[in-house]
Amino acid sequence: MSIDREDNTQELLRAAQSGNEAAQDALFRQYAPLIESLCRQYAVGAPSEEELHSEALYAFWNAICRFDPEQAEVTFGLFAKICVGNRLIDCQRKWKRIPPLLSLDSKELTALGADESTHPAHRVLEQEQYLALRRHMKEALSEGECRVWELFIEGQTVAEIAEHLKISKKSVENAIFRARQKLRKNLPPRA
C-alpha cells in the first residue's frame, strides 16, 4: 500500500472513531472487497449469507473502533483482516455446534416418528412459548428493528426487506445487526 493511501486511511480512521459517518462509510467501501473475500472464504457452514455478512461487518466495525492509528507496527488493513477472519472462524465453530433446524411441516415430523409433538398439549405449550418470545422481542427491539427482524426471520433477503420497507440496504443491515445484538442480550435463556 502506498504511503499516501495509508495516510488517507489513518485520517479516515481517526474521523470514523470520532463519529464521522462519512468516514465510516468510506472505510466500509474501501474495505468491502476484503470483507467479501473473507465471507466467501468462510461461507461453508454459515446459516445464511446475510448472517455471515452481518458477522463480518460487526467484526470490521470493531476493528475500526479498536485500531490505534498512532502505532506503526501493523496496518489497518492487516488488523481488519485478522479481526474479521477471527470472528468468522469463531462463528463457524458456533454454527457447527448448532444442530440443523427441523421443518415444522407435520408430514416431516410424522415421518420422523414425532408423535408427542402432535399432542394438543404440546402444541399449546409451543404456542405459549412462541407468544412469550414475541413479547420479549417486541420489548427488546424498536418498532423499526422489529419490522426488519420479522421479515428477516421469514427468510427475506436484505434487498427484499429494503425494497419492501422502502429503506436502504445499509439501514436494513444495521437494523439486523442491532436486533441481533439486542436479542442476544435481552432474551431469556432457553430452558
Disulfide bonds with the S-S distance in Angstrom:
none
